[in-house]
Amino acid sequence: MSLSRRNFMIATSVAVGGSMALAACSSGNSGGGGTGGAKAGANTYTGKSVTVGTAADSTGPAPEIAGATKGGTLRPIGMDDFSHLDPQRIYFSWNSQVGNLYIRCLTGYKIAPDGTMKLVGDLATDAGTMSDAGKTWTFTLKDGLKWEDGSELTVEDVRHGIERGFASFTTEGATYVQNALTGSTDFRSVYKGPYSGKHLDSVVTDTAKKTITFHLKLARPDLNFTLAMHSYGAVPVKLDTKEKYDKDPVSAGPYKIKQHSVDKSMILVRNPQWDPATDSIRNAYPDSFAFEFGPQGLAQTDRLIADSGDDQYALQAYGNVPAERIQQVLTDATLKKRSIDGLLTGLYYYAINMKRIPDLKVRQALIHAWPLEQIRTIYGGPSAGDYATTILSPDILGRVKYDAYGKLTKPQGDPEKAKALLKEAGKTGQKIVYAFPQSDTYDKTKVVIENALKKAGFTPVIKPLDSTSYYDQIQQIDNQFDVMWFGWAPDWPTGYTLIQPLLDGRTIGNGANNISQLNVPAIDKEIDKDVVIPDPVKAGAAWAALDKKIMTEQAPLIPETYQRRFYLYGSKVGGSLFDPLFSASVLYKLYAKA
């Protein structure tokens, strides 16, 4: 999932949240540690804090939160509006965060107060039954599931949500299930979606038994994790408005959308058709959520520090405490008590457009030139996270730490090495168009990046882009950008969910996440080989080896940081918990204090 999961897109982070002292924050040039923490479950990969739950774990209602009270309005603040609300077009943590309030999938994650997680049945009675070595999966729907209009949520609606992922207008969502069902990354050439009146032969429903069975072309022992992604959320067959559904989706969760003023605000109110007895994941304490869009991180933080009026019920929903205020928050006991923080499990990086920068030495020069130290200082210094040097993030199974470009030794950049490589390539002075999403923070990092590129012998051209449409712009294969800021978090903690979405050449296309447009058939073959390795330890080692091979032989991206985020909330907000899935607040566990 991109961080955007998009891309701190849709990720199954396994960091435990909480108000942690500065001394406990990531620091130094460690670049993360160890070789990862994921391990094998009974029939699938799971992370160190993720287990697979039982049918009992999947039975609602969700456990009550101590001290929580019903009623009131909470006021999340976001820098941007949601770019998509249609489940099949959601692949961005921010969109997924609100999606949790109205979208339901076959499976989902039950989050405990300490941040540990269980994969459980959400719409399904449990986390699914696997057979045929991972090629067949069957799920049974719970009783009592309804849409916001009171109509029954059926297995046909679940199938419809899967099949919509093949439609021509849903290019922004995840593609794992489509690939597995068809055996092809070019899945739309196999099936065009449900609007022609045809169904996928590989997805079988039984209305009487309320079952849905997936017959995969490619074995996927972790399909139950994949189906927890909002890209595979149910959509009512009878209420589907195709492209227009993105503006007015139908709710199956505890809240429904009442009003949406684009780029200004959105209000969600209770969905009276949601039955908590069917939901072991979500609480629903507030009467409504009133989202406000626009304020940047510094403005958000200062309002929450002041804690007056309606802002007592406000929270930073996705824009975190900026560097200018981190020390104030950490050293003021009152503010620290009103904050949460946690480590992200993914990677912030800069994609190098290989279509526009085909010379390996130029790409390597960019990596050497990049000013990681100056960028992290703007983020807040060591407390903001660790320098990144690998594609795989530290908690990925089998991840091995390496530093192929000496970034831990010279995090400020090595302009002389960059100049030498440019000279060897005959590219001294090459123009580099750098694109980034406009915000207070990235408007500052552009300055140090521009200076570093000039110092290294490049001619930089800086392109700030509208943050709401940023991903849609850079995810065009004919874009005019050479280097693009990006972020990605694993959809579940294996190397496949980082390397395949970002670097599989067969996924290149408009709306896809291979922003670098790396297209090397030998790497694609290695991805196919590694994903079916049955032993998770051996698979982890294979992904780690491929990570290093890609970075040393292709250099398609510039790793930046493994980040920590800090969020403030108002004094009347209760139940605040760092979301280990989307690296933000768990909205459905919050309550308004009297």
N, C-alpha and C positions, 0 to 999 in steps of 0.2 A: 503494500500500500504505500501511495506516495505520501509525503509530509505535506505536502501540499494539502495521504496514504493516502492534496491527493496524497499527499504522500507523506506528511507525517500524520501519508496517505494512508492508511487503513492498516494499522499495524497491531500485531499481537505482542505488545511490549510485556515483559515480565518483571519490570522493575517494581519494587514495593514503594508506594507513595507514603507521604507523611511530612510533617514539619521537621526537617533535619537541620542540625547545627552546621554552620559553615565549615567546621573542622571535618565534618563527615562528607562534604561535597567532593566531587571529582576534582583533582588538581594535578598540576605538573604536566609533563609531556609524556604521560604514560601511554596515550593512545588507546586506552582501554586495557583490560588485562585478561590473562588466562586464555583458555582454548574453548570457551563457551560453556554453557550449562544445560543445553537441551539433552534430553534422554528419551529412550524408547518407552512407549506405553505398552499395554497388552497387545494392541494391534495397530499402533500408529506412532508417529513422532509426537512427543509432547515436550514442553519447555520445563525448566526447573521449578516454575511456580504454576504450571498448568497441568491439570489432571483431567481425565475423562470421567464425568459423573455418571450416575445410575439413573434409572427411571424415577426413583424416589427423589433424587436431586433435581430432577426436571419438573417435579410437581409443584404447582403454586399453592399459595401465594409466596412471594419473596419474603425472606426473613425481615421482620420489623427492625427499624433502626432505633436504638435507644434514645429516648427524649424527643423523637420526631413528632410533629403535630401537622394535621392537615389544614389546608387553606392558604390564602395569600397568593401573592405574585412575586416571582423571582425575575430578575432583570439581567440576563447575560449580555455582556458587551463584546462585540467582535469588530475587528478592523474592517472586515469585508462582509458583504452579503454571502449567502450560500450560492455557489455557482450552479449546483444542481440539486433537485429534490426528488427526481425520479430515481428509484432504487437502482435500476440498471445503468444509470449514468453517474452513480456515486462511486468514487474511488479516491476520496480525499477525506482526511481525518475530520476536518471542520464540518463537512457535509454529513459524515457518518455520525458525528456527535449529536446533531439534531435528529438524524435518522433514527437513532435509538428510541426516540419518543413516539414515532409513528410507524416505523417499519419493523416487521418481524420476519425472521428467516427460519429455516428448519432447525438450525442449531444456534447457539449463542453462548456467551461466557457469563458465568455466575461469579461475581466479584465479591470477595470477602473483605471485611474492614481492614485487614492487613495487606490487601492488594493481591493476594493469591487468587487463582482462578480455576474454575472447573468448566470444561466444555460440557454443556447439557443440551437437552432438547428444548427448543423455544416453541415453535409451532409443533414440533414432533414430541412424542412421548418419551424419547430418550435420545442419545447421541448417535443412533443408527446401528444397523447390523450389517457387517461386511462379510462377503463370501467370495469364492473364486479368486483368492489371492489378491483382493483389492479391486477386482473388475466389476463387482456387483455390490451395490449398497441399497438397503431398503429402510424406509422411514414410515412410521405410522403417525397420522395427525391426532392431536388431542381433540376431545369433545369440547363444545362450547365456544369455538373460535368464531368471531364475527368481524365484519367490516363496520365502519362508522355509520353506514346507513341501515345497519341491522341485519344485512344479508349474511348468510353463512360463508365462512372462509373454507374453501374446499381444496382437495388435492389438485383439482384442475387449475385453481388460482396459483398454487405453488408451481406447477408445471409451466404455467403461463409466464411467471417471473423468470424461470430458467430460459424458456424459449425466446423471450424478449431480448435476451442478451445477444441473440444472433441478428437482430434487426439492424438496418442500416443507420438508424439514428441513435443507437446506444453504444457508440464507439468509445465512450469515456470509461466504461466499467471494466472490471476484472475479466479475464478470459480463460482462467484455469479450467473451469468446468466445460466450457465450449471445446477447448482443445482435447480434453479427456474423452468427451462424448463422441467426437468425430475422428479422433486420432490425427488431427491436422491443425496447425496454427492458422491455416487459411480456411477456417471453419465456415465462413460465410459462403464459400464456393460449394459446400456440402449441404447447407441448410440456410434458408433466407429469413427465418423467423416465422412466427405464427400467423401473420396477417394474410397469407395466401390460403389459409384454411387447413394447412398440413401441420401435423405434429411430428416431433422427433420419434423415430422408431425405438431409439435407445432410452427413452424415458417412458415408463409404463405406469399408469395410474389405475387404481381399483377403487371406485367410488364407494362401494358397499363396505369394503374393508378399511377404507380411508388410508390406503398405502400408496406410496410413490417409490418406484424402483428405478435405479440408474444402472444401465448396462454399458459400461465404459469400454471404449476401444483401447485405452491405456490404463493400466493398473494404477490406482491411486489409493494407497492405504490411509491417506490423510484427508480423504474427501469430506469427512464430517467437519474438519477444521475449515476447509474451503467454503463450505455451505453456510458458515457463520458470517460471511462477508455480505454487506448490504447489497452488493451487486447481484446477489441471488435471492433478494427479498421477494415475497409473494406480491402479486398484483392482480386485482379482480378482473376476470375476463370480461364481465359485463360492464365494468366501469372504466375500462382502459380507453384513454383518449389519445393514444399514441404520442406524438411529439408534444402535445399540449399537456400531457400528464406531468411533465416536469414543472409546470406552474401550479398544478392543483392535485397533488397525489392524494390517494385515499388511505386513511389510517386504519391499521390493525392494532395499534399500540395504545398506551394510556392517554395520549394527547392527539389532537387534530388541529390542523392549521385553520385559524379563523380569519386572519388578515395578513397581507404581505405587501408592503410598500417597498419596491425594489430599491436596494442600497440605503434604505432608511430604517425599516423596522419589520418585525414579524411577530405575530402573537399566536401562541398555541394555547388551546383550552382543553379541558377534560373531554375525553371521548367516552360517553356513557355506555357504549357497547363493549368496551374492553372489560373483561372479567379477570380480576387478579388471581382467581383460582386456576387460570390457565397459564399463568406467568410466574415462573420461579426466579426470574432475573430482575424485573423492574419493580420499584416502588413508585408511587405517584402521589406525593404529598401536596405540592402546590396546586392551587386551582388553575394557575396559568403561568406561562413563561412569556415574558415580553422582551424580545431580542432588540437590541439597538446596534446599528451598524455605522461604522465610520471612524470613531475615535481611535487614535493610534495608541501604542503601548504606554507612552509617557503620560498622555492625557488620561487614559484609563487609570493608571496607577495613582496619579495625583488625586483623582476623584475618589478613589477607594481609600486612600490615606486620609482624606478629609472626612469621609464617612458621614455624609449629611443627607437628610431627606430620603428620597427614593434610592439613593446610592447605598443606603444601608442594606438594601435587598439586592444589590448588584454583585456581579462577579466577573472576573476576567475569564471569558469563555474560551479564548484561544490565543489572544495577544498576551504575551507574558510580561512580567516585570522587566523593564529595560535596564541596561547596565547602569544608567545614572541613578537608579533607585534601589539596586539590589542590596548594597551595604546598609542603607537606611532600613530596609525591611528586615534584614537579618539581625541588626543590632538593636532594634526597638522591640521590646518584649511584646508590646500590645499588637504591633503590626505582624510580628512573626507568628503570633497566635492566630492571626487571620490570614495565614498563607499556607499553601501546600506546594510541594515540589517533588520532582521525580526525574529519573534518568530516562532519556529516550533510548529505544533499542535499535533505531535505524541509523542512517548516515545522511549528513548534509554533505553535498558535493557540488561540483561544477561539471556539467556534461560538456565535452568537447565534440563539436559537430564534425564527425569524421568525413562526411560528404564534402564539407567545405575546407577541412584541414586534413588532407590525406597523408601528409608527411609525418612519419612517426617522430622524427627528431624535433619537429615543431611542437608536437603534442607534449613530448617529454620536456621541452624547454618551458612550456606553459606550467607544467607541474613544478619544476624547479623555481620558477619565478614567483609562484603564488604566495602571497604574504599571510600565511596562517596566523602568525603571532599577532599582527596588527588587527586582523579580522576578529580574533578571539578577544582581544583587548576591548574592542568596541562592544562585543557581546557581554562583557563583564569580567573578563579575565578567567583564571583557572576555575572559579566557582561556576562558570558557564558551561564547562565541559572539558573534554579531552581532545587533543589533536587526533585526527583520523589519518591512517596510512593504508588501510585495506578497504576492499569492497564490503566484505562481511563485517558486521558489527560484533562487538565483544561477546554477546550472549548467544550467538549462533552456534549450533552444534558443530564442533570440529574446527572452529575458527582458529587460525594460527596468526599471531602477530608478526609482521615484518615491516621493513621501512625501505622499500626499494629506491626511493629518491632522496633519502637523507633529510626528510622533513622534520624529524624529531631533533636532529642535530642543528639544522638551520631552519627553524619554523618561520623566520622572518623572510625567507626566500633566498635564493642563491642566484643573483643576477649575472654573475660572471659565468657560471655553468650554463645558464640559459643563453647568454650571448654566444658562447662557444658552439652550442648546438645549432643555433640559428645560422651561424657563419658556415658550419659544416653543411647545412642544408641549402645554403645560398639564399636564405630568407630573411636576412637582416632587415629590420624595419617593417616586417609584415604587419598588415592591418589586422586587428582582432576586434570583432564586434562583440561586446559583452552585454548580455541582457539579464535583467533582474526585476523582481516585483517591487514596485515603489512602496516604501515604508520609511519611517523615521530611521530604523536601524540600517536598512540596506542602502539608503541614501548616503549614509556615512561610510559603509564599507566600500562603496563604489570609488570613493576618493583614494583609499589606500590601494585598491586594486589597480586603478588607473596609474597611480604613481609607480607601483611595482612593475607594471608592464612596460612603461616608458624606460625605467631604469634597466630593464632586461633586454632592451633593443626592439621592442614591439611598438607599433603605432596603434594605440587603443581608441576605439570608438564606443562610447557608453550609451546604452539604450535602456532607459527606465521604461517599464511597461505597467499598464494598469493592473493592479494586483488581483482584481476580481476575475479578469479574463486572461491572466498571465499564462496559466497552464494550457489553456486552449490555443494560445498563440504559439508557444514554443513546441507544442505537440503537432505542429504541421511539418510535414517532411520537406517542404520547400521554404521553410523559414529562412530568414537572412541573418541568422545569428551564429557566431562561431563558438562562443562559450556561454552557457546558460546556468544560472543558479538553479539547483534542484534539491529535493530531499526525498528520501524513501525509507519506509520502515517495513520490516518483514510482515507478511500477512499471517504467518505462523513461523516459529523459530528454526527454520532450516535454510541452508544456502540456496535452495531452489527458489525461494520466494524473494531473494534479493537479485540473484544473477539472471534468472530466466526473464522476469519482466523487463529488466533494464538493458540486457545485453544479448538477447536472442535475436539474430538477424531476421528470423521469420516473422517477428512481431512488428517490424517497421511498418508504420502507417499513420495516417492522420488520427490523432486522438490517442495514440499508443505511447508507452512510457520508455521506449528505447530512444531517448532523446539524443543520445550520441550517434545513433544510426550505425552502430557496430554491426557489421554483416560479414562474419567469418564462418563459413560452413563447418570447419573443423571444431570451432567452439560450439556451434549448434549441436553437432554430433556428441560432443562431450556432455552437454546438458542432458541430452536424451539418455545417455548411458548412466549418468550419475543419479538421475531421478528414480530409476528403478532398482538401484542397489538396495537389497532387502535389509542388510545390516546397517542400522543408523550410524554406528561409529565409523564404519568403512565409508559410508556415504558422506559423513562429515569431513573425513580426511580428503575425499575426492573433491568436494566443493572448495576446500581450502587450497588445494593444489591448483584448481582452475582459477580461483581468485588471483593467485600470484602470477599465473601464466598470462592472464588477461592484462594485468597491470604492467608487467614487464615487456610483453611482446606487442601489445596494442595501445596501451595508455589512453583509453577512451574517456577518462574522467579524472578530475582532481579531487581526491578526498579532502574534506574540510574538518568537520568536528563530529564527535559523539556528544550530544548536548544534554544539559540539564535545564529544565524549565521551572520557573517560579510563578505562581499565580496568587493574586490577592482576592479577597472577597469581603463583602460588607459585614458589619457586626450583627445583622439580622438574618444572615445565611447560616443554616445548620447542615450538618451531614457532609461537609466537603471532603472529597476523596479524590486523589490523583488517579485518573483513568489509565490503567495499564494497557488498554487497547489503543486509545487514541491520544495519549499524552496530554490530557486536558482534564477538566472536571467531569465526574460522572453525574450528569444532569439528573438522571432518574432516581438518584439517591438523596438529592438535596431537599431541604424543607425550609420554610419561612418561619422564623421565630416570632412569637407573639410580641 
